[in-house]
């Protein structure tokens, strides 16, 4: 697919990824749901093809015997999930929300589907608000 860039919420950590495949996955395991606050929806990237700036602002948490999760020490944004052992050690999964542009990305796989919360089956007819409508509702001073 090409090159994509992104950053954490505060901008202290940013990245540029080469050779982005255009696919992403969703993981519903207990750890990912607690870490992401919902499903961990991430783009699988070759670690060597991701240029990261602001590395002094990155902390790593060893979440299991075979994986770790990185986050921004400034704002707390989750930065990536990394399997540290075996065939997948050369890759990271970066949350889709960090990307500046998510066009062209499609859901290709789901993990731990037996753990997927029923609440993630979004019903038809739900209220959906645009950015402007949401800001007007919760931060009316910024809408002007």
Backbone as JSON, one array per atom type, in Angstrom:
{
  "sequence": "XXXXXXXXXXXXXXXXXXXXXXXXXXXXXXXXXXXXXXXXXXXXXXXXXXXXXXXXXXXXXXXXXXXXXXXXXXXXXXXXXXXXXXXXXXXXXXXXXXXXXXXXXXXXXXXXXXXXXXXXXXXXXXXXXXXXXXXXXXXXXXXX",
  "N": [[0.82, -1.19, 0.0], [1.92, 1.23, 0.81], [3.26, 4.22, 2.24], [2.64, 5.34, 5.52], [1.9, 7.66, 8.11], [1.95, 8.72, 11.58], [1.0, 9.5, 15.01], [1.21, 9.74, 18.63], [-1.32, 10.8, 21.02], [-0.45, 13.28, 22.15], [1.67, 13.97, 20.53], [4.31, 13.57, 21.22], [5.54, 11.24, 20.48], [6.14, 10.03, 17.3], [5.69, 8.49, 14.06], [6.75, 6.96, 10.97], [5.72, 4.7, 8.64], [6.83, 2.28, 6.39], [5.89, 0.34, 3.5], [3.22, -0.42, 4.17], [0.66, -2.7, 4.43], [-2.09, -2.42, 4.12], [-3.95, -3.79, 5.49], [-5.67, -4.52, 8.56], [-6.06, -5.78, 11.91], [-8.19, -7.07, 14.53], [-8.15, -7.56, 17.98], [-9.54, -9.35, 20.63], [-8.76, -10.29, 23.09], [-8.44, -10.6, 26.69], [-6.33, -8.98, 27.74], [-5.75, -7.16, 25.63], [-8.23, -5.86, 25.4], [-8.38, -4.59, 27.89], [-6.11, -2.95, 27.73], [-6.58, -1.34, 25.45], [-9.09, -0.42, 25.99], [-11.2, -1.37, 24.65], [-11.6, -3.34, 21.78], [-8.34, -4.2, 20.55], [-7.36, -2.65, 17.85], [-5.37, -2.97, 15.25], [-2.66, -2.21, 12.96], [-0.6, -4.37, 11.26], [2.8, -4.32, 11.1], [6.09, -4.39, 9.65], [8.67, -4.26, 11.82], [11.26, -3.2, 11.31], [10.76, -1.46, 9.28], [9.59, 0.76, 10.27], [9.95, 3.98, 11.22], [10.63, 5.67, 14.07], [10.17, 8.58, 16.0], [11.02, 10.48, 18.92], [11.71, 8.62, 20.83], [12.63, 8.68, 23.46], [10.42, 9.15, 24.92], [9.02, 6.83, 25.15], [7.72, 4.03, 26.82], [7.92, 0.61, 27.82], [5.91, -2.19, 28.46], [6.04, -5.36, 29.7], [3.81, -7.6, 28.87], [3.24, -10.29, 28.84], [4.79, -13.57, 28.87], [5.69, -13.71, 26.29], [5.19, -11.36, 24.91], [5.05, -7.74, 24.49], [4.02, -4.37, 25.26], [4.03, -1.1, 24.05], [3.99, 2.31, 25.11], [3.21, 5.85, 25.2], [5.04, 7.83, 27.37], [4.29, 10.36, 28.08], [1.56, 11.07, 27.33], [0.22, 8.67, 27.56], [-0.81, 7.19, 25.45], [-1.36, 4.12, 23.75], [1.14, 2.56, 21.85], [2.25, 0.36, 20.39], [1.87, -3.18, 19.96], [3.87, -5.96, 20.56], [5.06, -9.06, 19.65], [7.46, -10.95, 21.16], [8.8, -13.3, 20.73], [9.61, -16.0, 18.47], [8.22, -16.49, 15.11], [6.89, -14.08, 14.63], [8.27, -12.0, 15.78], [9.56, -9.98, 14.4], [7.73, -8.08, 13.82], [5.27, -5.51, 14.55], [2.19, -4.43, 15.99], [0.34, -1.7, 15.35], [-1.87, 0.58, 16.82], [-4.76, 1.5, 15.03], [-5.88, 4.0, 15.38], [-3.78, 5.79, 15.73], [-2.8, 6.52, 13.3], [-2.41, 9.05, 10.81], [-3.85, 9.03, 8.48], [-6.27, 6.84, 7.54], [-7.31, 5.82, 5.28], [-7.97, 3.35, 2.83], [-7.35, 1.17, 4.43], [-8.3, -2.04, 5.53], [-10.27, -4.33, 7.43], [-8.87, -7.4, 8.12], [-8.45, -9.63, 9.73], [-9.46, -11.26, 12.78], [-8.8, -11.8, 16.2], [-9.06, -14.04, 18.98], [-11.86, -14.38, 18.88], [-13.78, -15.66, 20.33], [-13.8, -14.29, 22.66], [-14.9, -11.88, 22.11], [-16.73, -9.08, 23.04], [-20.25, -8.93, 23.39], [-21.29, -6.41, 23.33], [-19.92, -5.09, 21.33], [-21.23, -5.51, 18.99], [-22.62, -3.43, 17.1], [-25.74, -1.87, 17.05], [-28.27, -1.33, 14.47], [-29.77, 1.86, 13.73], [-28.8, 3.38, 15.8], [-27.78, 6.38, 17.54], [-25.79, 8.63, 15.77], [-23.21, 10.9, 15.68], [-21.66, 13.7, 14.09], [-18.32, 15.15, 13.96], [-18.56, 17.95, 14.36], [-21.13, 18.1, 15.51], [-20.74, 16.66, 17.88], [-18.78, 18.21, 19.21], [-20.25, 20.57, 19.54], [-22.12, 19.64, 21.36], [-20.65, 18.79, 23.67], [-18.53, 20.58, 24.09], [-19.3, 23.43, 23.82], [-18.19, 26.03, 23.69], [-15.98, 25.78, 22.05], [-17.08, 25.36, 19.6], [-17.68, 27.68, 18.35]],
  "CA": [[0.0, 0.0, 0.0], [2.76, 2.4, 0.78], [3.77, 4.88, 3.44], [1.66, 5.99, 6.4], [2.51, 8.28, 9.29], [1.04, 8.89, 12.69], [1.57, 9.97, 16.27], [0.4, 9.57, 19.83], [-2.26, 11.9, 21.26], [0.22, 14.56, 22.43], [2.68, 14.24, 19.52], [5.67, 13.34, 21.72], [6.06, 10.11, 19.71], [5.56, 9.96, 15.96], [6.28, 7.42, 13.26], [6.48, 6.8, 9.55], [5.8, 3.27, 8.33], [7.0, 1.91, 4.97], [5.34, -0.95, 3.07], [1.99, -0.73, 4.9], [-0.07, -3.64, 3.58], [-3.48, -2.01, 3.92], [-4.81, -4.64, 6.31], [-5.55, -4.43, 10.01], [-6.73, -6.83, 12.66], [-8.8, -6.72, 15.81], [-7.95, -8.58, 19.01], [-10.51, -9.23, 21.73], [-8.3, -10.97, 24.3], [-8.63, -9.8, 27.91], [-5.29, -7.96, 27.89], [-5.94, -6.1, 24.62], [-9.42, -5.08, 25.74], [-8.05, -3.72, 29.02], [-5.11, -1.99, 27.27], [-7.17, -0.41, 24.49], [-10.39, 0.04, 26.44], [-12.13, -2.04, 23.75], [-10.73, -4.22, 20.99], [-7.1, -3.61, 20.04], [-7.49, -2.66, 16.39], [-4.03, -2.55, 14.88], [-2.05, -2.48, 11.66], [0.56, -5.25, 11.39], [3.9, -3.68, 10.37], [7.43, -4.9, 9.85], [9.31, -3.34, 12.77], [12.42, -2.55, 10.69], [10.29, -0.48, 8.31], [8.89, 1.82, 11.0], [10.87, 4.97, 11.76], [9.98, 6.29, 15.22], [10.84, 9.72, 16.64], [10.55, 10.68, 20.29], [11.87, 7.35, 21.55], [12.84, 8.91, 24.9], [9.08, 9.23, 25.52], [8.38, 5.51, 25.05], [7.91, 3.03, 27.87], [7.49, -0.71, 27.38], [5.36, -3.04, 29.51], [6.05, -6.79, 29.33], [2.45, -8.02, 29.24], [3.21, -11.75, 28.97], [6.11, -14.16, 28.66], [6.03, -13.67, 24.88], [4.78, -10.11, 24.24], [5.17, -6.48, 25.22], [3.22, -3.26, 24.74], [4.7, 0.19, 24.23], [3.07, 3.44, 25.26], [3.84, 7.16, 25.38], [5.18, 8.2, 28.79], [3.72, 11.7, 28.29], [0.09, 11.1, 27.28], [-0.32, 7.35, 27.84], [-1.32, 6.49, 24.26], [-0.76, 2.85, 23.36], [1.89, 2.75, 20.61], [2.27, -0.89, 19.64], [1.92, -4.5, 20.58], [4.99, -6.66, 19.93], [5.36, -10.43, 20.04], [8.91, -10.94, 21.32], [9.34, -14.63, 20.46], [9.14, -16.74, 17.31], [8.11, -15.98, 13.74], [6.29, -12.74, 14.57], [9.08, -11.04, 16.54], [10.01, -8.89, 13.52], [6.56, -7.26, 13.51], [4.52, -4.85, 15.62], [0.83, -4.06, 15.62], [0.17, -0.3, 15.76], [-3.29, 0.93, 16.84], [-5.21, 2.24, 13.84], [-6.19, 5.38, 15.77], [-2.58, 6.63, 15.72], [-2.48, 6.89, 11.92], [-2.95, 10.32, 10.31], [-4.75, 8.72, 7.37], [-6.61, 5.42, 7.57], [-7.94, 5.43, 4.03], [-7.41, 2.17, 2.2], [-7.13, 0.09, 5.39], [-9.46, -2.9, 5.68], [-10.2, -5.39, 8.44], [-8.49, -8.66, 7.47], [-8.49, -10.76, 10.65], [-9.86, -11.02, 14.17], [-8.2, -12.76, 17.12], [-9.82, -14.29, 20.21], [-13.26, -14.03, 18.61], [-14.59, -16.24, 21.4], [-13.79, -13.31, 23.76], [-15.47, -10.62, 21.62], [-17.9, -8.68, 23.83], [-21.51, -8.73, 22.66], [-21.49, -4.96, 23.22], [-19.28, -4.58, 20.11], [-22.15, -5.69, 17.86], [-23.32, -2.15, 17.1], [-27.08, -2.02, 16.47], [-28.77, -0.36, 13.5], [-30.66, 2.85, 14.32], [-28.17, 4.07, 16.92], [-27.46, 7.78, 17.31], [-24.45, 8.85, 15.25], [-22.95, 12.33, 15.63], [-20.46, 14.15, 13.4], [-17.37, 15.88, 14.81], [-19.14, 19.25, 14.72], [-22.26, 17.88, 16.42], [-20.19, 16.23, 19.17], [-18.16, 19.37, 19.85], [-21.33, 21.46, 19.96], [-22.79, 19.03, 22.51], [-19.8, 18.66, 24.85], [-17.61, 21.71, 24.24], [-19.95, 24.46, 22.99], [-17.34, 27.21, 23.51], [-15.07, 25.53, 20.96], [-17.83, 25.25, 18.35], [-17.82, 29.01, 17.76]],
  "C": [[0.86, 1.24, 0.0], [3.18, 2.9, 2.14], [2.61, 5.51, 4.21], [2.41, 6.55, 7.6], [1.46, 8.41, 10.38], [1.76, 9.37, 13.93], [0.65, 9.62, 17.42], [-0.49, 10.8, 20.01], [-1.56, 13.25, 21.44], [1.28, 14.92, 21.41], [4.11, 14.02, 19.98], [6.35, 12.16, 21.02], [5.36, 10.11, 18.37], [6.28, 8.87, 15.18], [5.92, 7.58, 11.79], [6.72, 5.33, 9.24], [5.87, 3.08, 6.82], [6.29, 0.58, 4.73], [4.12, -1.36, 3.9], [1.09, -1.55, 3.97], [-1.5, -3.2, 3.27], [-4.45, -2.84, 4.73], [-4.6, -4.34, 7.78], [-6.34, -5.55, 10.64], [-7.31, -6.28, 13.95], [-8.6, -7.88, 16.78], [-8.87, -8.31, 20.18], [-10.05, -9.94, 22.99], [-8.45, -10.03, 25.5], [-7.6, -8.68, 28.03], [-5.47, -6.83, 26.89], [-7.15, -5.24, 24.95], [-9.15, -4.14, 26.92], [-7.07, -2.61, 28.59], [-5.74, -0.92, 26.38], [-8.5, 0.17, 24.96], [-11.52, -0.54, 25.6], [-11.3, -3.08, 23.01], [-9.45, -3.48, 20.65], [-7.19, -3.76, 18.53], [-6.18, -2.09, 15.85], [-3.6, -2.98, 13.49], [-0.75, -3.24, 11.9], [1.67, -4.71, 10.51], [5.22, -4.37, 10.65], [8.2, -3.86, 10.66], [10.46, -2.55, 12.15], [12.01, -1.47, 9.69], [9.45, 0.63, 8.95], [9.93, 2.72, 11.63], [10.13, 5.74, 12.86], [10.82, 7.46, 15.73], [10.22, 9.92, 18.02], [10.71, 9.44, 21.15], [12.11, 7.53, 23.05], [11.5, 8.97, 25.65], [8.32, 7.91, 25.49], [8.73, 4.66, 26.25], [7.36, 1.71, 27.35], [7.06, -1.52, 28.59], [5.36, -4.47, 28.99], [4.73, -7.39, 29.81], [2.28, -9.53, 29.35], [4.63, -12.27, 28.77], [6.59, -13.99, 27.22], [5.64, -12.38, 24.16], [4.97, -8.91, 25.15], [4.32, -5.42, 24.53], [3.96, -1.96, 25.05], [3.65, 1.29, 24.34], [3.87, 4.72, 25.45], [3.86, 7.49, 26.86], [4.54, 9.55, 29.09], [2.2, 11.64, 28.37], [-0.56, 9.75, 27.54], [-0.87, 6.6, 26.64], [-0.59, 5.17, 24.05], [-0.1, 3.01, 22.01], [1.99, 1.49, 19.76], [2.27, -2.08, 20.56], [3.0, -5.27, 19.82], [5.15, -8.05, 20.51], [6.88, -10.55, 20.04], [9.58, -12.26, 20.98], [8.82, -15.16, 19.12], [9.04, -15.96, 16.01], [7.61, -14.54, 13.65], [7.1, -11.66, 15.28], [9.56, -9.86, 15.7], [8.89, -7.9, 13.2], [5.99, -6.61, 14.77], [3.11, -4.59, 15.09], [0.57, -2.68, 16.22], [-1.32, 0.04, 15.73], [-3.68, 1.84, 15.68], [-5.5, 3.71, 14.15], [-5.0, 6.31, 15.77], [-2.26, 7.15, 14.33], [-3.15, 8.21, 11.53], [-4.01, 10.08, 9.24], [-5.02, 7.22, 7.38], [-7.3, 4.96, 6.28], [-7.22, 4.22, 3.43], [-7.14, 1.01, 3.14], [-8.42, -0.72, 5.55], [-9.22, -3.98, 6.74], [-9.96, -6.73, 7.75], [-8.59, -9.86, 8.41], [-8.92, -10.31, 12.04], [-9.28, -12.15, 15.01], [-9.05, -12.86, 18.38], [-11.3, -13.93, 20.0], [-14.21, -14.62, 19.65], [-14.64, -15.31, 22.62], [-14.43, -11.98, 23.35], [-16.72, -10.28, 22.42], [-19.12, -8.46, 22.93], [-21.78, -7.24, 22.43], [-20.86, -4.37, 21.96], [-20.08, -4.89, 18.84], [-23.04, -4.45, 17.82], [-24.66, -2.27, 16.38], [-27.39, -0.96, 15.4], [-29.65, 0.64, 14.25], [-30.07, 3.59, 15.51], [-27.93, 5.53, 16.55], [-26.02, 7.89, 16.85], [-24.27, 10.35, 15.06], [-21.67, 12.63, 14.87], [-19.52, 14.81, 14.4], [-17.99, 17.19, 15.28], [-20.28, 19.1, 15.71], [-21.78, 17.48, 17.82], [-19.56, 17.39, 19.91], [-19.23, 20.34, 20.34], [-22.03, 20.96, 21.21], [-21.94, 19.12, 23.78], [-18.86, 19.82, 25.1], [-18.14, 22.9, 23.44], [-19.1, 25.7, 22.77], [-16.38, 27.03, 22.34], [-15.76, 25.48, 19.61], [-17.93, 26.61, 17.65], [-16.6, 29.45, 17.02]]
}
